[in-house]
Amino acid sequence: MYSILIHFYAFIVSLIAPFHKKARMMRAGQRKTYGILRANIQRGENYIWFHAASLGEFEQGRPMMEKIKACYPQYKILLTFFSPSGYEVRKNYQVADVICYLPFDTPCRVSKFLELAHPIAAVFIKYEFWGNYLKELNKRNIPTFIISTIFRREQLFFQWFGAPYRKMLSYFTHLYVQDEYSKKLLAEYGITNVTLAGDTRFDRVQDIRNAAKELPLIDLFVHTRSGEKILTLVAGSSWPQDESFLIPYFNRHPEMKLIIAPHEIHAEHLSAIESLLKRPAIRLSQVQTAADLSDKECLIIDCFGMLSSIYRYGEIAYIGGGFGAGIHNTLEAAVYGVPVLFGPKYHKFKEAKDLISVGGGFTVQNGKEFEAQMDELIAHKEKLEQAGKASGDFVHNQTGATDLILPQIIAQLKV
């Protein structure tokens, strides 16, 4: 039944590909996979295969891949993506030796992929459970792991009809979970090859902070001419629902500045943001010299790749997406020791719930709650500082998953 469903899914993707950009990119990319493997996999070398669904999972696996390159150079890395939003952004990632799309999880495609890739180990990241890949890896005695994963009772594995899906979990050599609940839930079903290791994303954001670039123009923007720091809100990965109350609040508060990095930077979205602004603003792409920033109070980041370094210049961060499918990365901001605000759709994100519990994160249901929370933090400096410290301490105290997991994986390699 599972394989039939995967075949049907592959058929639907092919059917809609002419009309759907992501589906078209996925199919085109998968067609190239076997050629990429034939051309780039070097026989006699030992490849550790990492699979990430998309960009977020890639970031979780990145600390491990980079540590392998630094500490275990005898191994090569094969990196696969399922989603175009991951592959297209990271297809030139220099740490990986080979990068390609993962073919659909049908028995024939799985066998062909593994014959060409012949990995010595496989590492799946967070929520990647592909039954035929896992079964074939197990059949070939290839050590297989999943890292930074979380299990919830409502998942298919734990339903009355979930036995075939739970079988997938038995194929893992070891499972590295984020929380104690996941470990206990698995134990209820006899799955005990489990280690509570935490989330490797904490290691990643700490690495990002340690390597963060100085951004002189951003630093200039958030200071007065005399060098005094101006209270600044950094809104990252914002969507129109977020901007509908973020920007009006900013318009009413001349004592603060706003740096906004929208999730989508196409022309229509940028124009919509500018139409809401009632105070002087400029797009980063329009800044040629320091003089261009002299009278500006809002800076719109209309490029990708800078947000993780920009959070350091704010006193408060707002993370977008919480009024849509779900919030974006809260840890990239929290690592700098700033309070983090976000919308109501955060419950699937353990780190967001934990941030709230330690006092470093705050959820808002609407513009009125956002205004009240902002007013509270701005009016009481000690609360602002306490919340920021709670955020920074939370991230720092959760690092170390990579150093725990990687030596255990390396020890189980059969070479």
N, C-alpha and C positions, 0 to 999 in steps of 0.2 A: 504493500500500500504506500509506504513512504517513497519508494522509488517511482511509483506511478505519479504521485503528487509532484515530485521534482521534475519528471518529464513534462508534466502538464504546465508547471511553472516556466520551464525553459521554452515551451511552445508559445505561451502567452507573451513572454518577453520578445520572442522572434516576431510574433504577430503585430505587436504595437511598436516595434523598433522604428519603422519608417515615420512614425508620427510622434515619437517620444525620444527626446535627446539622450537622456540617461540610458534608456534601454538600448538605443542605437550604439552608444559608446561602449556599453557593456558587451554587446554581441561582437562588435568589431574588435574589441580588446581580447575577448576570449578566443577569437579565431587566430589571433597572433601568438597565443600562449605556447603552443607546442613548438612553433618555430623559434621562439625566444629561448625555450629550454634546450632545443637541439643545438642552437648556435652558441649558447653561453655556459651551460653546465659542463664542467670539466671532469671527465672521468678520472677516477683516482683521488679526487678531492672529497672532503667530508663537509656536506652541507647540512646546516641546521635550518629547518624550514619554519618560518614564522608566518602565521596567517592572521590578518586583520580585516574585519569587515569594511571599515572605512577609516577616516582620518583620526577620530577619537581613539579607536582601539590601537591604531598605529602609535599614537603618542604614549599609550600605556606600555607597548612593547619596546619602544625606542630605548629606554635605559638599558634593557637587557641586551639588545643588539649592539649597542655602543660599548657595553662592558665586555662583550665577547670579543669584539675587535681589539679592544685595549689589552685584555688579559689572556685571551685564548686565540691568538692569531692563527693557530693551526686549523681553525674551523672557518668555513665560508658560510655566508648567509643567503638564503633564498627567501624573498619576501613576496607574499601574494596579497591581493586585495580582491574583495568581491564588488565593492561599489566604485563607480567612476569618481565620486567625490573624494575618495582616498587615493586611488591610483593616479589620477590626473595631476594631483597636487604633489605627490611624492614619488613619481616614476623615475626621478633622477636622484633619489636619495643615495648619497655616495657611500654610506656605510654598508648597504646591502650589495652583494655581488651580482645578484640576478633579481629582477623585479618583473612581475607579470600579474595578469588577472587569474583568479581561480576559476577553472571550468565548473560548470554545473555538476552537482553531486549525483551523477548517474553512474552505475557500475562501469560502463565502458570508458567514460571520460576519466573516472578515478584511476582505473588501471593504467591507462595511457599516460596520465599525468605522473603517477608514481614511478613508472618505468623510465620516464625521461628524467625526472628530478632525482630519483633514488636518494632521498634524504636519510641521514643517520638518526634524526630525531625530528619531531614535529611539535611546535608550540602554538596552540590556539589561544586567542586573547579574548577574554571576558565572556561573550555570549555566543561564540561560534561552535555550534554543535551540528556537524554534518555527518549523518549516520553512515553513509557508504565510505567516506574517507576514513572515518574512525575505525570501521570494521576492517577495511583493507590494511590500514596501518597496523592494526592488531594482528591480523593474519600474517603479515610480513615481519612480525616481531620488531617493529620500529618503535622505540620509546616515544610516547605521546603524552603531552601535558596540556593543561589549560591553566592560565594565570589570571589573577585579578578578577575572578568570577564571583558572582553572587547568585544564590538560589533563593527563590520565594515559593511558598506553598502553592500558590495559584499557577505555577508553571506546569506545562503538560506532563513533565516527568512524574509529578506527584498526584495526578488525578487517578480516578478509579480505572480509567482506560489507558493509563500511562506506562504500562509495563514495556511495550516496544520502544518507547522513547527512553525509559530508564536504562534499557540495554545499551544505549549509546554511551552512558556514563561509565559502564563497566569496561569499556575499551581504553580508557585513559590509564596510563601508567601511574599518574599522580595528578591530583587536583589541588590547586592553590587558591584558596578562597579569601574573600575580603573580611568576612565577619564570622563570629562564633555561631550565629543563628544558622548560617549556611552549613557549617560543619555538623551541627546537631541534626539538622534536617536530613542531610545525606546519611548520617549514621542510623536514622530511623529505618532506612531502606537498605541497610547492610553495606553501605559504601563508606569504607573507613580509610582508604588510601588518600587521606585529605590532610592538608596542612593549612592552618590559619596563618596567612602570610601578609595580609594587608593588600594595599593597592599600589602598584608600581607607578601610578600617575603622580603620587607624592614625590617620588624620586625625580620624575621628569620635571615637575614645576620647580623643584629646588635647583635642578641643573640649569633650567632656564633663568632663574633668578641669578645664579652664580655667574652665568655667561651673558647677562643682559647688557645690551649696548647703552652707552650714554647717548642721549638724544638732546644735543644742545638747543635746538629750536624749541623742543617741548619744554625744556627747563626754563628757557627765556619766557615762554608763553605764560607759565604759572607763577612768575615773579613780577613784582613791580620794578620800575626803573631803579629804585633804591635798593632792590634785592630782597624785599620782603615777600614771603610766600603767601600766595592768595589761595584761599580755600577752593579746592577743585574737585568736582565730581567727574569720574571717568565712567562713561557708559559704554560697555563693551558688547558687541554682537547684538545690537538693538534691532528691534523690529518695529513696524508702524504702531502696533498696540502699545509698546513701551514708550515710544516717542510722543504718543498722544498726551501723556501726562508729564513725562520727563522735561520736555522742552517748555511747556507753559510754566512749570515750577521754576525752571531756570530764568525765564523771562521776568518773573516777579522778584527775583533775588539778585540784585546788582552786586551784592557782596561776594558772590561766588563766580567761578568760571566753570565752563563745561568743555570736556573733551569727549566727543562722541564718535565711536567707531561702529557704524552700522554693519549688520550681518551681510547685507547685500549692498553693493556700491554701484549699481547701475544708475544711469542718468536720471531716470524717473524718481528713484528713491532719494537720491541726493537733492533733487529739486524740491521734493516734498518736505524734506527736513528743513531746507532753507526757507520755505514758505511759512513754516511754523515759527521761525526765529524772529524775535523783535529786537534783538541786540546784535551788535556787530559780530560777524562771523566770517570765517575764511576756510576754504578747503586746503588741506596740507599740500596738495599738488600745486596750489597757486602761490605757495610761499617760496619766494626766491631769495629774500634777504631778511634779516632781523627786523628791518623797518616795516615789513609787511604785517608783522604781528603787533606793532606798537599800540594800536587802538582796538584790537580784536578781543572779544570776550568768549567766543566759542570757536573751537577748532574741530573741524570735521575731518576725520581720518578716512580718506578715500583711496586707500591702498591696503593690501594684505601684508601680514608678516610682522607688524610692529606692535600689535596690541599687548602682547605678553610683556614687552619692555615698557610700555606706556603706563601700565597700572601703577608703577612706582611713583608717578608724579601726582597722584591723587590722594586726597584724605578719605574719600568714600568712593566705593565702586558699586555700580549697578550692572547686573548681568542679564542680558536679554533672553528672550525665548520662553519665559515662564507664563506667557499668555497664549502660547501656541503649542507646539509639539512637546516642549520641555526645555528647561534652562540649559544654557551653554556652560562652558568651563568656569566654575567658581574658584577653583584652586589657583588658577593663574593670577587672580587678583589677591586672594587671601594670603599667598606666600609673601607678599610685601607688607603684611601687617596692617591691612585696612579693613574696616567693616564692609560686608558684602550684602547688598540688597538684591532681591529677585522676586519674580512673580510667583503665582500659586502652584504651578505645575512643576514641582520639585521632588515629589515623593518617591520617584524611581531612582533618585540620585542620593546614595548613602552619604556622600561627603557633604551635600547641602543640608541634610537632616542633622548630621553631626555638627556642622557649623552653627546651626540654630541652637543646638543643645549646649554648646560651650559659650554661647553669647557673642559669637563673631559674625553670625549671619542673621538676616531678617527677611521674612517674606511679606509681601504686600499683595492684597487682593484687588486693589484699584488705586486710582490716582489720589483719592482722599487719604488712604492709608500710607501711600508713599510720602505725601506731604507731611503727615504727622510724624512719620519715622525720621524723615530728613530734619524737620524742625527740632525734634528731640536731640538728635546727634549734634546738630550745629549749635544749639543753645547750651548744651552741657558738654564742655570740652573734656571733662573727666570720663564721661560715658563714651565719647568718641575714642579716646585713647584706650580705654579698657576693652572696647569691642575690637579695636584694631589689634591690640596685643593678643586677645583671644584667638583671632584669626591666624596670626603669624605663628603662635605657639602650637595651634592645632596642626598646621601643616608640618612644622618642624618635628613634632612628636610622632608623626605617622610615617616618616621616611624610613627606609631600610629594607623594603620588600625585595628589591633587586638583589641585595647582598645575601639575603636569606635563601632565595629561590635558586639563583643561578648555580652556585656550587653544587647543590643537590642534583640539578639537571645534568651538569657536566659529569658528575660521578656515575651517572647511569648510562652514559654513552658507551656503546659497544665497539670502541676503536682504541 
